[in-house]
Each structure stands twice: as structure tokens, then as C-alpha cells.
Amino acid sequence: MSGGWKKSGRVKRLPPGWRKIRARILERDPICKICDVRPSAFCDHIIAMHDDHSEAGLQGVCGPCHDQKSAREGAAAAKLKAEAQPTRRRPAEQHPGIRE
């Protein structure tokens, strides 16, 4: 498994027989479903962070497209998480030397 999967808890949520499912998806989608140019190397969940392991919810993608898609999805998830956190900053105060 790649470096990211070693740290991820998602590998524990994969269904039994994941390797066979992955092989079927890569056989079904030999060319990347995103760029339609490079050979598929990854089995990607179409909906990010979704545990739908049905063949309809998976697609074969190439490495560069997988990396770009994962980066976008990770950035979006981080933004949502940051927005959900309460701010610890005080409201800005006007400098006492500034006259209105």
C-alpha cells in the first residue's frame, strides 16, 4: 500500500475481498475515467470519503488524476473542518490613535 494508506484509518473500512473488487474495476476501466488518456492505476471512490464500495461507486483513474482529485477533496474537507471550529480570536478593535 502507498504511504498515505499506512497512516489512514480508511483501510480498516474496506470490505472483505477489496483486492478482487479493485482488480475488477481496473479491468473494467483500463483507461483513466477522468482524463481518458493514461492507464488506470488506482481504484477511486467517485464520491469523496464515501464508503460505497459497489462497482457503480468506483472508477479507475491514473496516478496524476488521482493525486489531483485527492488533493482537491482533502483541501475541501480541511476548509469545512476549519470553518466548523469556533474562532479564538477577539474581534478587532480600532486603534486608539485613529480618529473617526
C-alpha positions as CSV (number, residue, x, y, z in Angstrom):
1,M,0.0,0.0,0.0
2,S,1.1,3.5,-0.6
3,G,2.4,5.8,2.1
4,G,-0.9,7.6,2.7
5,W,-2.7,4.4,3.3
6,K,-0.3,3.4,6.0
7,K,-1.5,6.3,8.1
8,S,-5.1,6.2,7.1
9,G,-7.9,4.6,9.0
10,R,-9.9,4.1,5.8
11,V,-8.1,0.8,5.0
12,K,-9.9,-0.7,8.0
13,R,-13.2,0.2,6.4
14,L,-12.6,-1.6,3.2
15,P,-14.8,-4.6,2.6
16,P,-13.6,-8.2,2.5
17,G,-12.4,-9.0,-1.0
18,W,-11.3,-5.4,-1.7
19,R,-8.4,-6.6,-3.8
20,K,-10.7,-8.5,-6.1
21,I,-13.1,-5.6,-6.3
22,R,-10.2,-3.3,-7.2
23,A,-8.9,-5.7,-9.8
24,R,-12.4,-5.8,-11.4
25,I,-12.6,-2.0,-11.5
26,L,-9.1,-1.7,-13.1
27,E,-10.1,-4.4,-15.7
28,R,-13.4,-2.6,-16.4
29,D,-11.7,0.8,-16.6
30,P,-8.3,0.3,-18.2
31,I,-8.1,4.0,-19.2
32,C,-8.4,6.8,-16.6
33,K,-12.1,7.9,-16.3
34,I,-11.0,11.5,-15.5
35,C,-8.5,12.3,-18.3
36,D,-9.4,9.5,-20.7
37,V,-5.7,9.3,-21.7
38,R,-3.4,7.5,-19.2
39,P,-3.8,3.9,-18.0
40,S,-5.8,3.4,-14.7
41,A,-3.6,2.6,-11.7
42,F,-6.0,3.4,-8.8
43,C,-9.5,2.4,-7.8
44,D,-11.1,5.7,-6.8
45,H,-14.4,6.3,-4.9
46,I,-16.4,8.6,-7.2
47,I,-17.9,10.4,-4.2
48,A,-15.2,11.5,-1.8
49,M,-14.9,9.9,1.6
50,H,-17.8,7.7,0.9
51,D,-17.9,4.1,1.9
52,D,-19.9,3.0,-1.2
53,H,-17.7,0.1,-2.3
54,S,-20.2,-1.0,-5.0
55,E,-18.8,-1.2,-8.5
56,A,-21.1,1.7,-9.5
57,G,-19.4,3.9,-6.9
58,L,-15.9,3.2,-8.1
59,Q,-13.8,4.2,-11.1
60,G,-10.3,3.5,-12.4
61,V,-8.1,6.5,-12.5
62,C,-4.4,7.3,-13.3
63,G,-1.9,8.4,-10.7
64,P,-1.8,12.1,-11.6
65,C,-5.6,12.4,-11.8
66,H,-5.9,10.5,-8.5
67,D,-3.4,12.8,-6.8
68,Q,-5.1,16.0,-8.1
69,K,-8.6,14.7,-7.1
70,S,-7.4,13.6,-3.7
71,A,-5.7,17.0,-3.1
72,R,-8.9,18.9,-4.0
73,E,-11.0,16.7,-1.8
74,G,-8.6,17.0,1.1
75,A,-8.4,20.8,0.8
76,A,-12.2,21.0,0.7
77,A,-12.5,18.7,3.8
78,A,-9.9,20.8,5.7
79,K,-11.7,24.0,4.8
80,L,-15.0,22.6,6.1
81,K,-13.3,21.5,9.3
82,A,-11.7,24.8,9.8
83,E,-15.0,26.7,9.3
84,A,-16.7,24.4,11.8
85,Q,-14.1,25.3,14.5
86,P,-15.0,28.2,16.8
87,T,-12.6,31.1,16.4
88,R,-10.4,32.0,19.4
89,R,-9.6,35.5,18.1
90,R,-11.1,38.6,19.7
91,P,-12.9,41.0,17.5
92,A,-10.7,43.7,16.0
93,E,-10.6,46.9,17.9
94,Q,-9.9,50.3,16.4
95,H,-6.5,51.7,17.2
96,P,-6.8,54.4,19.9
97,G,-4.8,56.8,17.9
98,I,-7.2,56.7,14.9
99,R,-9.9,59.4,14.9
100,E,-13.2,58.8,13.3
